[in-house]
Amino acid sequence: MSKIICLTAGHSNTDPGAVNGSDREADLAQDMRNIVASILRNDYGLTVRTDGEGKGNMPLRDAVKLIRGSDVAIEFH
């Protein structure tokens, strides 16, 4: 039976986290989420839930609901 992995990106456009010039924590977290999700799906055939695609993500309350029922949950910061 395949495990369900949930990946979420900390921060968002409304709460970008740490900012240094044009680098925003939210963008880096979303990029990492997308890269890891792709590797887990394509290279390992795992079931992966994410809180968004590209540069978007769900509000925290919705991401918490997404996590329920997952075997592993990881949030990138």
Secondary structure as UniProt FT lines:
FT   STRAND          4..9
FT   STRAND          19..20
FT   TURN            21..22
FT   STRAND          23..24
FT   HELIX           25..42
FT   TURN            43..44
FT   STRAND          47..50
FT   TURN            54..55
FT   HELIX           60..67
FT   TURN            68..69
FT   STRAND          72..76
//
